[in-house]
Amino acid sequence: MQISWIFASGKEEVMLLRLKICTGKNLSLSTTQAHIIIKVEKKRSVIMEKAFEELQIKDDFMFSVIMRNPKLCKPFLERILGIKISRIEYPKSQETIDISADAKSVRLDIYVEDGKETVYNIEMQTTENRNLPKRTRYYQGMIDLNILEKGDNYKDLKRSFVIFVCTFDLFGEGRHIYTFENRCIQNPELGLGDDTTKIILNTKGTMDDVNPEMKKLLNFIDGKEPEDDFTRELDEAVKSVRKNEKWRLDYMTLQMNY
């Protein structure tokens, strides 16, 4: 796509863009219209540039498919959180939460519950986005609103984990894991007790701050070869999805929608 600026015209003084899109057509649009088209075309090119056979676990489509398998999602969560989970349930995969017509909807990559009043939301993030902290806040609020029905008691809110797996270091400290909970500034030992936790993972961490199993998982997500039984199992699952014609069709349909 080629873009060239031309002068503002008429009393409206609207800056126009002349775009030559892949179709070869020249369009004169307002700045707002052109911005929308450029955004869509960029998003389309990012998605279309990766063939189905090249998808890795860090790609959103592949990650969502793999995590639909409880035999993989459960140990994935257990390794991240360092806990044992008896079982997990899938209310919806890639659930879209719409609180009202005027609200911004949230499309969650993986949304699962463990049957013990705990909710887990796992998101894969491969592009740097400085709005990520605010996104965790928004996701948390929307998840709570989705859980709590009108008239319900606040004690019915479930414990929740919002987890972002990033292929970059959002905070630049070299950590593999950044865990956030609400605590008193004057007394850090005093927790608020709202049962919310936000975790930002970094596949490119350099600190010795996680156990070997966790590091192997993050290395695999980052594109390295599998190093243990679980990452080899994930690798086999990725290969299996690549051979699945149904998932290929779904991926192609998703591309067409963009």
Secondary structure in CASP SS format (residue, H / E / C, confidence):
PFRMAT SS
TARGET T0000
AUTHOR 0000-0000-0000
METHOD secondary structure of the structure
MODEL  1
M C 1.00
Q E 1.00
I E 1.00
S E 1.00
W E 1.00
I C 1.00
F C 1.00
A C 1.00
S E 1.00
G C 1.00
K C 1.00
E C 1.00
E C 1.00
V E 1.00
M C 1.00
L E 1.00
L E 1.00
R E 1.00
L E 1.00
K E 1.00
I C 1.00
C C 1.00
T C 1.00
G C 1.00
K C 1.00
N E 1.00
L E 1.00
S E 1.00
L E 1.00
S E 1.00
T H 1.00
T H 1.00
Q H 1.00
A H 1.00
H H 1.00
I H 1.00
I H 1.00
I H 1.00
K H 1.00
V H 1.00
E H 1.00
K H 1.00
K H 1.00
R H 1.00
S H 1.00
V H 1.00
I H 1.00
M H 1.00
E C 1.00
K C 1.00
A C 1.00
F H 1.00
E H 1.00
E H 1.00
L C 1.00
Q C 1.00
I C 1.00
K C 1.00
D C 1.00
D H 1.00
F H 1.00
M H 1.00
F H 1.00
S H 1.00
V H 1.00
I H 1.00
M C 1.00
R C 1.00
N C 1.00
P H 1.00
K H 1.00
L H 1.00
C H 1.00
K H 1.00
P H 1.00
F H 1.00
L H 1.00
E H 1.00
R H 1.00
I H 1.00
L H 1.00
G C 1.00
I C 1.00
K C 1.00
I C 1.00
S C 1.00
R C 1.00
I C 1.00
E E 1.00
Y E 1.00
P E 1.00
K E 1.00
S E 1.00
Q C 1.00
E C 1.00
T E 1.00
I E 1.00
D C 1.00
I C 1.00
S C 1.00
A C 1.00
D C 1.00
A C 1.00
K C 1.00
S C 1.00
V E 1.00
R E 1.00
L C 1.00
D C 1.00
I E 1.00
Y E 1.00
V E 1.00
E E 1.00
D C 1.00
G C 1.00
K C 1.00
E C 1.00
T E 1.00
V E 1.00
Y E 1.00
N E 1.00
I E 1.00
E E 1.00
M E 1.00
Q E 1.00
T C 1.00
T C 1.00
E C 1.00
N C 1.00
R C 1.00
N C 1.00
L H 1.00
P H 1.00
K H 1.00
R H 1.00
T H 1.00
R H 1.00
Y H 1.00
Y H 1.00
Q H 1.00
G H 1.00
M H 1.00
I H 1.00
D H 1.00
L H 1.00
N H 1.00
I H 1.00
L C 1.00
E C 1.00
K C 1.00
G C 1.00
D C 1.00
N C 1.00
Y H 1.00
K H 1.00
D H 1.00
L C 1.00
K C 1.00
R E 1.00
S E 1.00
F E 1.00
V E 1.00
I E 1.00
F E 1.00
V E 1.00
C E 1.00
T C 1.00
F C 1.00
D C 1.00
L C 1.00
F C 1.00
G C 1.00
E C 1.00
G C 1.00
R C 1.00
H C 1.00
I E 1.00
Y E 1.00
T E 1.00
F E 1.00
E C 1.00
N C 1.00
R E 1.00
C C 1.00
I C 1.00
Q C 1.00
N C 1.00
P C 1.00
E C 1.00
L C 1.00
G E 1.00
L C 1.00
G C 1.00
D C 1.00
D C 1.00
T E 1.00
T E 1.00
K E 1.00
I E 1.00
I E 1.00
L E 1.00
N E 1.00
T C 1.00
K C 1.00
G C 1.00
T C 1.00
M C 1.00
D C 1.00
D C 1.00
V C 1.00
N C 1.00
P H 1.00
E H 1.00
M H 1.00
K H 1.00
K H 1.00
L H 1.00
L H 1.00
N H 1.00
F H 1.00
I H 1.00
D C 1.00
G C 1.00
K C 1.00
E C 1.00
P C 1.00
E C 1.00
D C 1.00
D H 1.00
F H 1.00
T H 1.00
R H 1.00
E H 1.00
L H 1.00
D H 1.00
E H 1.00
A H 1.00
V H 1.00
K H 1.00
S H 1.00
V H 1.00
R H 1.00
K C 1.00
N C 1.00
E H 1.00
K H 1.00
W H 1.00
R H 1.00
L H 1.00
D H 1.00
Y H 1.00
M H 1.00
T H 1.00
L H 1.00
Q H 1.00
M H 1.00
N H 1.00
Y C 1.00
END
